[in-house]
Amino acid sequence: MLPKISHPGNSLFLFAALIGLAAVAAGAQESAGPQTSAPPPVAPAKQAERQASGQKITVPAGTRLAVTLENGISTRSARAGDSLYFHTSFPVTQNNHVVIPVGSYIRGSLLESKRPGRIKGKGEFRLRLESLIFPNGYTVDLLAAPRSADTGGRETTDSEGKVTGSGGKGKDVGTVAGTTVTGAGIGAIAGGGKGAGIGAGIGGLAGLAAVLLTRGPEAQIPRGSTLDIVLEKDLALDTGYLDFDNTGRPVHITRSVRREPEQN
């Protein structure tokens, strides 16, 4: 039997096909090329949407904020221009989103301070809150004033941000009356009825002198006191800087153990 001889055309066709496939593979590899740089990071969709929006939302005038005082105030030492520091103790929400979280800082200043008089007049000071700093550092201007304050005393507040201490008139009258009675008793023991009159006069003068040398109660808000403040104008906030899902973290301030003495 004669050996089978393959046709040379088939071998050439197969060889050409293999060369073509190798060329295609090499071209594909060259077009892909090596990876020289990492792909840019992809920001979360929610964060990117907020930063891209840059829209404004408004917290309207009349909104109330609960704040805590971080440095005490007293007419004994307070001066106009002194800085005051607070932090929010309750979140402010709008459309079911937190717009001012707990722990945001507020800076204010004393506009005026007046000590109580020796004859008449109550201690009083007036304050204003001027800037709001969010936990992420976002800072905006505001205009707000206190409407009430848990001072632990008998201070009162008005719509202009003025805090007024309690008066000392009743105590002054009691001081004069008490020293008058004491003087009369001593005079009666010393010299009868005439001595009682002299002793009453001396006691009255002593009581009056004590009143003239003593001031009335100082107006004060101890450190750690809570205040209810009200926005006096609209507060505009940029949504690109707000974290609507963060309610904030409370800051605990130890309240002053004792108030200053009511009289000097």
Summary of the structure (lengths in Angstrom):
residues: 264
radius of gyration: 40.0
end to end distance: 137.2
largest distance: 171.0
contacts: 737
relative contact order: 0.19
helix: 31%
strand: 29%
